[in-house]
Amino acid sequence: MGTFGDRIRVLQAQTGDGQLAGKATVDQRYAEVQERDESLSHPRGGQARYLETATVARQDRRFRRIADSTLRDGIRTGMIDAVGDIADDVAVLAPLDENDLRRSAATTVVDAGAVVHSRPAAVPRLSDAQLREKSRRRSARGR
């Protein structure tokens, strides 16, 4: 088991000495409006502040998972799990129109300036043509 000093050195090796940062992003042109404008109606489900809510919701559980993984698998694993969990929550909370916003969360983890994890969005940023087609379909449905 070793001395306290030995165990601290092991913990230091497991956590590293650089900054660890995780991020979940939603990169659709209309994502920020949907996030911030609380006056918008979401008749098919979802809500404003979906990314903020996903980030804050269950944060205690996420921090606990990061701490637990530090000793078991390394701190990176916990951070990767935490940002993935945020993206999964976005998939439930984001406004539902044609499901593209809900499937647009990408995750990244950077450790000491190096990208150690990158999960692209299931639905990448829609092109101008795709947005026009989406608008055309919505108009055809009478919305």
C-alpha positions in Angstrom: 0.0 0.0 0.0 2.9 2.4 0.7 3.1 5.5 2.8 0.8 8.5 2.5 3.6 10.3 0.4 3.8 7.2 -1.9 0.0 7.3 -2.5 0.0 11.0 -3.1 2.7 10.6 -5.8 0.5 7.8 -7.4 -2.5 10.2 -7.4 -0.4 13.0 -8.9 0.7 10.7 -11.7 -2.9 9.6 -12.3 -4.2 13.2 -12.5 -1.3 14.9 -14.3 -0.3 18.5 -13.9 -2.0 20.2 -16.9 -5.5 21.6 -17.2 -8.2 19.1 -18.1 -11.3 20.5 -19.8 -14.4 18.9 -21.2 -16.9 20.5 -23.5 -20.3 19.6 -25.1 -21.3 21.8 -28.0 -24.3 22.1 -30.3 -23.2 23.5 -33.6 -26.4 24.3 -35.5 -27.0 27.9 -36.7 -30.2 28.2 -34.8 -29.0 26.4 -31.6 -28.1 29.6 -29.7 -31.6 31.1 -30.4 -33.2 27.9 -29.2 -31.0 27.8 -26.1 -31.6 31.4 -25.0 -35.0 32.5 -26.2 -37.4 31.4 -23.5 -40.4 32.9 -25.4 -40.2 30.2 -28.1 -42.9 27.5 -28.2 -41.8 23.9 -28.5 -45.0 22.0 -29.3 -43.2 18.8 -30.1 -41.2 18.8 -26.9 -38.0 20.2 -25.5 -37.1 23.4 -23.9 -35.0 26.6 -23.9 -31.8 26.4 -21.9 -31.4 22.8 -22.9 -27.6 23.0 -22.9 -27.4 24.9 -19.7 -29.8 22.5 -18.0 -27.9 19.5 -19.3 -24.7 20.9 -18.0 -25.9 21.7 -14.6 -28.3 18.7 -14.1 -26.7 15.9 -12.1 -23.4 17.8 -11.8 -22.8 16.2 -8.4 -23.1 12.8 -9.9 -20.8 13.7 -12.7 -18.1 15.1 -10.4 -18.4 12.0 -8.3 -17.9 9.8 -11.4 -14.8 11.9 -12.3 -13.4 11.5 -8.8 -14.1 7.8 -8.8 -12.6 7.2 -12.2 -9.4 9.1 -11.2 -8.3 6.2 -9.0 -9.7 3.4 -11.1 -9.2 4.4 -14.8 -7.6 7.8 -14.8 -9.2 11.3 -14.7 -9.6 11.5 -18.5 -12.0 8.6 -18.5 -14.3 10.3 -16.0 -14.3 13.6 -17.9 -15.1 11.7 -21.2 -18.0 10.0 -19.5 -19.2 13.3 -18.0 -19.3 15.2 -21.3 -20.9 12.3 -23.0 -23.6 12.3 -20.3 -24.2 16.0 -21.0 -24.6 15.3 -24.7 -27.0 12.5 -23.8 -29.1 14.9 -21.8 -29.1 17.4 -24.7 -30.6 14.6 -26.8 -33.6 14.6 -24.4 -33.9 18.3 -23.5 -33.3 20.1 -26.8 -36.3 21.3 -28.7 -37.6 18.6 -31.0 -38.4 19.7 -34.6 -36.9 17.2 -36.9 -34.5 15.7 -34.3 -31.4 17.3 -35.8 -30.8 19.7 -32.8 -31.2 16.8 -30.3 -28.6 14.8 -32.3 -26.1 17.7 -32.7 -24.2 17.6 -29.5 -20.4 16.9 -30.0 -18.0 16.4 -27.2 -14.3 17.2 -26.7 -11.9 16.6 -23.8 -8.5 18.5 -23.8 -5.7 17.5 -21.4 -2.8 19.9 -21.0 -3.6 21.4 -24.4 -3.9 18.1 -26.3 -7.2 16.8 -27.5 -7.6 13.4 -25.9 -11.2 12.8 -26.9 -13.5 14.0 -29.7 -16.9 12.6 -30.4 -18.6 14.3 -33.4 -22.2 15.1 -33.5 -24.5 12.5 -35.0 -26.0 15.4 -37.1 -23.3 17.8 -38.2 -24.1 21.5 -38.9 -26.8 21.8 -41.5 -25.9 23.4 -44.8 -27.8 26.4 -46.3 -29.6 24.0 -48.7 -30.6 21.6 -45.8 -31.9 24.5 -43.8 -34.0 25.7 -46.8 -35.4 22.2 -47.2 -36.2 22.0 -43.6 -38.0 25.3 -43.8 -39.9 24.2 -46.9 -41.1 21.0 -45.1 -42.2 23.0 -42.1 -44.2 25.4 -44.3 -45.8 22.4 -46.1 -46.9 21.1 -42.7 -48.5 24.4 -42.0 -46.2 25.4 -39.2 
